[in-house]
């Protein structure tokens, strides 16, 4: 099981860049519970729960599109690039 999503093609001053999911933050800003997001995105509870618990979880583009649609945001709003040495 991998805990980080690395993009080896992207480098910032020698550091590996990770993608950090912002799904939990955006859902909370919109007042949307995990249960409601699961239903609107047509995704399983374990999938949404894991994304909420681990913002570095690897997910498919299909999953990102479903979540973005359910949250009424662009897919690019669901993640941010962070340097390898950032501590959350």
ABEGO torsion letter per residue (X at the ends): XBABBBBAABBBGGBBBBBBBAAAAAAAAAGBBAAAAAAAAGBBAAAAAAAAABAABBBBAAAAAAAAAAAGBBAAAABBBBBAABBX
